[in-house]
Amino acid sequence: QFQLVESGGGLVQPGGSLRLSCVVSGFRLDAYVIGWFRQAPGKGREGVLCIDGRTNYTYYGDSVKGRFTISRDNAKKTVHLQMNNLKTEDTAVYYCATGTRAGCDPYEFNYWGQGIQVTVSS
């Protein structure tokens, strides 16, 4: 019953901004941990930003802190990832996911969206 669908990816120049959205169904945002993750070619999946819907505590990945922001709209069941000052190394497939365990470790998340490509290039 859990479903997550990402949108908003694409091509952007270095220094630009992009806003990703994840519409969820089958569960309440305020009862689960929701996160954004990314995976570049040949690399493992890493946590970007996660928010615990029960406490509003936010977990940041070191590489994006100060540039990316996560937000949620419980009524619309949507989670956003606002990405500013993008760098070429931000290029990856981005996923939203949910789980019940506190933190932002991808191994602890149970349900995943299909992923969406973000390419940062001049």
C-alpha positions as a Markdown table, in Angstrom:
| # | Residue | x | y | z |
|---|---|---|---|---|
| 1 | Gln | 0.0 | 0.0 | 0.0 |
| 2 | Phe | 3.0 | 2.3 | 0.5 |
| 3 | Gln | 3.7 | 4.4 | -2.6 |
| 4 | Leu | 6.1 | 7.2 | -3.2 |
| 5 | Val | 6.4 | 9.1 | -6.5 |
| 6 | Glu | 9.2 | 11.7 | -7.2 |
| 7 | Ser | 9.0 | 14.6 | -9.6 |
| 8 | Gly | 10.9 | 17.8 | -10.5 |
| 9 | Gly | 14.2 | 16.4 | -11.6 |
| 10 | Gly | 16.1 | 17.5 | -14.7 |
| 11 | Leu | 19.2 | 19.4 | -15.9 |
| 12 | Val | 20.5 | 22.5 | -14.1 |
| 13 | Gln | 23.7 | 24.5 | -14.3 |
| 14 | Pro | 26.2 | 24.7 | -11.4 |
| 15 | Gly | 25.0 | 27.2 | -8.9 |
| 16 | Gly | 21.4 | 26.8 | -9.9 |
| 17 | Ser | 18.5 | 25.5 | -7.9 |
| 18 | Leu | 16.0 | 22.7 | -8.3 |
| 19 | Arg | 13.0 | 21.5 | -6.3 |
| 20 | Leu | 12.0 | 17.9 | -6.0 |
| 21 | Ser | 8.7 | 16.7 | -4.8 |
| 22 | Cys | 7.6 | 13.3 | -3.5 |
| 23 | Val | 3.9 | 12.5 | -3.2 |
| 24 | Val | 3.2 | 9.6 | -0.9 |
| 25 | Ser | 0.2 | 7.4 | -0.3 |
| 26 | Gly | -0.8 | 4.6 | 2.0 |
| 27 | Phe | 0.6 | 6.1 | 5.2 |
| 28 | Arg | 0.7 | 9.3 | 7.2 |
| 29 | Leu | 3.7 | 11.6 | 7.0 |
| 30 | Asp | 3.6 | 12.4 | 10.6 |
| 31 | Ala | 3.9 | 8.8 | 11.7 |
| 32 | Tyr | 7.0 | 7.9 | 9.7 |
| 33 | Val | 10.5 | 9.0 | 8.9 |
| 34 | Ile | 10.7 | 10.4 | 5.4 |
| 35 | Gly | 14.0 | 10.9 | 3.6 |
| 36 | Trp | 15.7 | 11.9 | 0.4 |
| 37 | Phe | 18.6 | 9.8 | -0.8 |
| 38 | Arg | 20.8 | 9.8 | -3.9 |
| 39 | Gln | 23.0 | 7.4 | -5.8 |
| 40 | Ala | 25.6 | 8.4 | -8.4 |
| 41 | Pro | 26.9 | 5.9 | -11.0 |
| 42 | Gly | 29.3 | 3.5 | -9.4 |
| 43 | Lys | 28.7 | 4.7 | -5.9 |
| 44 | Gly | 26.6 | 3.6 | -3.0 |
| 45 | Arg | 23.3 | 5.1 | -1.9 |
| 46 | Glu | 23.7 | 8.0 | 0.6 |
| 47 | Gly | 21.3 | 9.9 | 2.8 |
| 48 | Val | 20.8 | 13.5 | 1.8 |
| 49 | Leu | 18.1 | 14.8 | 4.2 |
| 50 | Cys | 15.6 | 13.0 | 6.3 |
| 51 | Ile | 12.9 | 14.2 | 8.6 |
| 52 | Asp | 11.2 | 12.3 | 11.4 |
| 53 | Gly | 7.5 | 13.1 | 11.0 |
| 54 | Arg | 6.9 | 12.2 | 14.7 |
| 55 | Thr | 9.4 | 14.7 | 16.1 |
| 56 | Asn | 10.3 | 17.0 | 13.2 |
| 57 | Tyr | 14.0 | 16.2 | 13.8 |
| 58 | Thr | 16.0 | 16.6 | 10.6 |
| 59 | Tyr | 19.1 | 14.7 | 9.7 |
| 60 | Tyr | 21.6 | 16.3 | 7.3 |
| 61 | Gly | 24.2 | 14.8 | 5.0 |
| 62 | Asp | 27.5 | 16.7 | 5.4 |
| 63 | Ser | 27.8 | 17.4 | 1.7 |
| 64 | Val | 24.5 | 19.2 | 1.4 |
| 65 | Lys | 24.1 | 21.0 | 4.7 |
| 66 | Gly | 23.4 | 24.7 | 4.2 |
| 67 | Arg | 22.4 | 24.2 | 0.6 |
| 68 | Phe | 19.5 | 21.7 | 0.7 |
| 69 | Thr | 16.3 | 21.9 | 2.7 |
| 70 | Ile | 13.6 | 19.3 | 3.3 |
| 71 | Ser | 10.0 | 20.2 | 4.0 |
| 72 | Arg | 6.7 | 18.5 | 4.2 |
| 73 | Asp | 3.0 | 19.2 | 3.7 |
| 74 | Asn | 1.0 | 16.7 | 5.7 |
| 75 | Ala | -2.3 | 17.6 | 4.2 |
| 76 | Lys | -1.1 | 17.2 | 0.7 |
| 77 | Lys | 1.1 | 14.2 | 1.7 |
| 78 | Thr | 4.0 | 15.7 | -0.1 |
| 79 | Val | 7.7 | 16.0 | 0.8 |
| 80 | His | 9.9 | 18.5 | -0.9 |
| 81 | Leu | 13.7 | 18.8 | -1.4 |
| 82 | Gln | 14.8 | 22.3 | -2.2 |
| 83 | Met | 18.3 | 22.2 | -3.7 |
| 84 | Asn | 20.3 | 25.4 | -3.9 |
| 85 | Asn | 23.8 | 26.2 | -5.1 |
| 86 | Leu | 24.0 | 22.9 | -6.9 |
| 87 | Lys | 27.4 | 21.4 | -7.7 |
| 88 | Thr | 28.4 | 19.0 | -10.4 |
| 89 | Glu | 29.0 | 16.4 | -7.6 |
| 90 | Asp | 25.3 | 16.6 | -6.8 |
| 91 | Thr | 24.5 | 14.7 | -10.0 |
| 92 | Ala | 22.7 | 11.5 | -9.1 |
| 93 | Val | 19.5 | 9.7 | -9.1 |
| 94 | Tyr | 17.5 | 11.0 | -6.2 |
| 95 | Tyr | 15.0 | 8.8 | -4.2 |
| 96 | Cys | 12.5 | 9.5 | -1.6 |
| 97 | Ala | 11.8 | 6.8 | 1.0 |
| 98 | Thr | 10.1 | 6.1 | 4.3 |
| 99 | Gly | 10.7 | 3.9 | 7.3 |
| 100 | Thr | 10.0 | 3.8 | 11.1 |
| 101 | Arg | 13.5 | 3.8 | 12.5 |
| 102 | Ala | 15.0 | 7.2 | 13.4 |
| 103 | Gly | 17.9 | 8.3 | 11.4 |
| 104 | Cys | 19.0 | 8.7 | 7.7 |
| 105 | Asp | 20.7 | 5.4 | 7.0 |
| 106 | Pro | 19.3 | 4.0 | 3.7 |
| 107 | Tyr | 19.5 | 0.4 | 5.1 |
| 108 | Glu | 16.8 | 1.3 | 7.6 |
| 109 | Phe | 14.3 | 2.5 | 5.1 |
| 110 | Asn | 11.7 | 0.1 | 3.8 |
| 111 | Tyr | 9.7 | 1.7 | 1.0 |
| 112 | Trp | 11.2 | 3.6 | -1.9 |
| 113 | Gly | 10.2 | 5.7 | -4.9 |
| 114 | Gln | 11.4 | 4.9 | -8.4 |
| 115 | Gly | 14.0 | 7.6 | -8.4 |
| 116 | Ile | 14.5 | 10.7 | -10.5 |
| 117 | Gln | 17.6 | 12.0 | -12.3 |
| 118 | Val | 19.2 | 15.2 | -11.3 |
| 119 | Thr | 22.1 | 16.4 | -13.6 |
| 120 | Val | 24.2 | 19.4 | -12.7 |
| 121 | Ser | 26.3 | 20.4 | -15.7 |
| 122 | Ser | 27.6 | 23.5 | -17.5 |
